[in-house]
Amino acid sequence: MQVLLHTDCVIDILKKQNGPVLNLCREKRLQAWVLASAVPVLHAQLCQTMQDTLARKALVDFLQHVTLLPLTGVDIHSALADSDMEFLETLAVTAVKGFGLAGVVTSLPDGFKGTDIQTIKPDALADFITAAEKSVGKVPLLNIPATLPEILPEVERGMADVVRSGHFILGPKVVELEERIAEYCQTPFAVGVSSGTDALLMALMADDIQPGDEVITTPFTFFATAGSIARSGARAVMVDIDPTTFNIDPAKIEQAITPKTKAIMPVHLYGQCADMDPILEIAKKHKLTVIEDAAQAIGSEYKGRRAGSLGDFGCFSFFPTKNLGGFGDGGIVTTHSEALYEKLKILRNHGMEPKYYHKLIGGNFRIDALQAAVVTAKLGHLERWTASRRGHAGHYNRLFEENGLTQFVATPREIFPRHIYNQYIIRVKDGKRDALRKFLGEQNIITEIYYPVPLHLQECFAPLGYKPGDFPVSEQAAEETLALPIAPEITQQQQVVAKILEFFS
Ligand SMILES: Cc1ncc(COP(=O)(O)O)c(C=O)c1O
């Protein structure tokens, strides 16, 4: 739960008059924010009773347990113009509303009158938290702002650097991101791009895929996989999936190869790597390029090797719902080849090298520096978030077992550690998936279907000539799979599984 500590409450804490509030912050049952703009005020207040060095030390110690909440210049102007309420109170209301906080902790007897924000007295805070934890609230599939307290200080600094430098496209922040991701993915090179979709398209372009070529992929994936193949002019040749991992079945690839086949694009769906050794062997035998669609799989591993380091290209997405999501669109391509790296850099900028001389027909596939700053700031947290997701997946698995639910529901299996659980996918047996989803929705538990229609049956791919029944494993997965909430911050697995038990009882 996230609350704002109002200035009066912070002063009491700093003067050691409000231990319980600080203890709640320390115990991390509470994500507490303090207005960044209030810090000079706090410092000035403390200096009335102590030396400057002691006041600063008290503030530094205190700020370890809370997050500074930034307001914009416009927020401050508006608060100055609003004469109905005291200035700091107006700022606090702006913060609570703007960041969707649960309320503001304050002892002010008459504070915040005339607003609808929740005020909590410091000595009532522990009870407030307990009541909030007990109340059966909405369980979202994921809650992107929940990680803000952890990341905002670094993100803010990175974004401020970009804004102050005026260097918004490519530049040093993008180079920093590329170096950090290359290292993380165990490849020497990475090229930041505008999205995961463009990462795939650029890999195909860098591989000189032409109209008339064929690229083998899976029908059970997000549209962008086959969509990018079609946009390159090539034909997407589908191969059915393995029923356990939901990834392309290597045993079925060779029979799909023709003289026109140029590449294989396996997808590491939901965050678990496809079975890459046989795929790489087939590719080597038939001289095919391997383009990993690792959009959902940053940090995933296959036999000790990272996703994106296994094939010729690794394509990642920084879409906000991904494990490493930006504050907008973005993506990256990893590669071991210096020649491909150079080519990718040229392709992402209209094939231009040097300026205004175009060697190739590329596009505007550039990532912007603000996105790079956000993603770089978040990268340092990724391993912890991955560990947390893996822990949640294990917890779900145990709860399904303990409640005797595995006769109704198949839980995900980690065949190739490590699965990074971008999604936690159950398979609901006996045609009950849609009814279960409806029931959970009625209980305010949000789920999703990834994906309800396999790509070979999408209207736009009708010219490929596929028909129902061509890929039965994918078609069955589309009817049975259901994504449950799995984000790092989730605490309600018990509640989710209890409702699933209720449905099947
Ligand atoms: C498997 C897969 N491939 C490609 C993409 C495309 O990434 P983006 O949304 O960044 O373009 C996604 C994103 O959802 C994806 O899940």
The ligand as an ORCA input file, in Angstrom:
! r2SCAN-3c Opt
* xyz 0 1
  C       6.125    -12.567    -28.577
  C       6.142    -11.111    -28.921
  N       6.759    -10.706    -30.029
  C       6.832     -9.412    -30.362
  C       6.246     -8.442    -29.598
  C       6.255     -7.030    -30.060
  O       6.829     -6.126    -29.163
  P       6.361     -4.600    -29.146
  O       5.021     -4.528    -28.533
  O       7.422     -3.926    -28.322
  O       6.375     -4.116    -30.551
  C       5.591     -8.813    -28.422
  C       4.973     -7.788    -27.558
  O       3.914     -7.921    -27.027
  C       5.528    -10.178    -28.073
  O       4.905    -10.579    -26.964
*
